[in-house]
Amino acid sequence: MGKFARVLAIDLGASSGRGIVFECDGERIREQTVHRFANGAIECDGRLYWDLDALLRETVQAIRLADRTCGKLDSVGIDTWGVDFGLIGRDGMPIGNPRHYRDKAHASTRARLQDRAAELFRIAGICDNDFNTTYQLIARKREGTDFTAVRHLLFMPQLLGYLLTGKAATEPTIASTSGLYTRAGGFDETFCAALGIPTHIFPETVETSSAIGCVKPEIAAQIGIAYDLPVIATAGHDTACAVLGTPSSDAYPLFLSSGTWSLFGAIEERAILRDEARDARYTNELAFDGKVRFLRNIMGMWIIQECRRQWNAQGMDLDYPQIADMARQARDCGARIDPDDPAFAFPCEMADAVSEYVLAHQGIALQGIGAIARCVYESLADAYGRAYLELCRLTGRTYDRLYIVGGGSNNDDLNARIADCLRIPVSAGPAEASALGNALGQLVGLGRIERSQIKRLVTQNYEVKVFLPREHCD
């Protein structure tokens, strides 16, 4: 243990991706970002997809740049958003592009099956959402997908891992987001049988941090490396990685993974499957160590991302720090939205959608970019406050601190608002917690660190900003 290692974390989010090299000698961690790229939905015939060729191309480019910039790699690992999957045909090739979770076919499928929501929650304790893998599978079946012609169903990290190595696998943290991966391991046979989905299309479940295989020779040649490069099945879900990269020594840390989505929750020993948890829209997903990430999905920075896209299309050329600064200077006029309202769920002219919602519900006319952005940020802080009260009620625990990780941890004003609303201190950072957790999972798989070392390594290598609550929330 303690031997130097250099690993590459491919961290794919719904709006962007990054390749970050982490070097660890057992005591110190150094990181270097070698590649960043945009990601997002592509539309074809009225449907939303992920561009699989582009994602593979950018992944290969990240490996190439990592090797050339930092030197020989010991491994590479991939984490992504949850629920989405790709299909591999009998010929071993992908069957088209994976469908995007925001595709509207999923919402209409869920709407027709509301009488089965409680039944689906009991399978794996996954909250009832439009984008759940269960509803995606039902939608694909109704569209005529022949699952008997499918060799593998692969969640996004293992889909890319398969294209790199030719080896198929299922990793528990990402599979647990699907809604049909049971606590005993494996996929619910009753659900699959009802849909006519053969369970053999789900590859063998491998232990988190185990090696899937090495990069195929033809891709290694394309990259320009002449050594075996293992692909590690690190925690495949980006939130599982982010929680692993949280600088907390608490047994049951309270966390907010803040990115395109906000994932607000805490670690629990076991799933909470009571009806009140389902009614509060909490979900149970697996953590790196087999514990449960008991959390709620909140719409998150997606709303600001879409607002920025609209403003920049109008010639504004704004970055996120500029938007946050404009929000800080704007007066809080009391305007609020419900971030989880369906009005904000799909790509649209989001700034207009926010303004129209506020005018219709509160009679307030928002004037300017700063006012709209402040409304969104204040609404997110309020949503976290409500989620916190529900979480405390459902877990029966009290929490001394909230740990905010991910890109949203850089927004100091929002962090301060959150501390006010929750009335507990907030520790913010690291911003690249998902990539860090990805790397830590690889280091465990390589045998370079013990699982018991992880929290100490994170806390001694990463500083956080602390925000103390004022006496009351404005």
CORJO-V665364 format. One record per helix or strand of 3 or more residues. SS is the DSSP state (h for helix, s for strand). FROM is the first residue (numbers start at 1). TO is the last residue. If there is no record, write none. Layout:
SS/FROM/TO + SS/FROM/TO
This chain:
s/5/12 + s/16/24 + s/29/38 + s/42/44 + s/47/49 + h/52/70 + s/75/80 + s/85/89 + h/104/112 + h/114/124 + h/133/142 + h/147/149 + s/150/155 + h/156/165 + h/172/175 + h/189/195 + h/199/201 + s/211/214 + h/217/223 + s/230/232 + h/238/244 + s/254/258 + s/262/268 + h/275/279 + s/282/286 + s/292/298 + h/302/313 + h/320/329 + h/342/344 + h/350/362 + h/369/395 + s/401/405 + h/407/410 + h/412/422 + s/425/428 + h/433/445 + h/451/461 + s/465/467
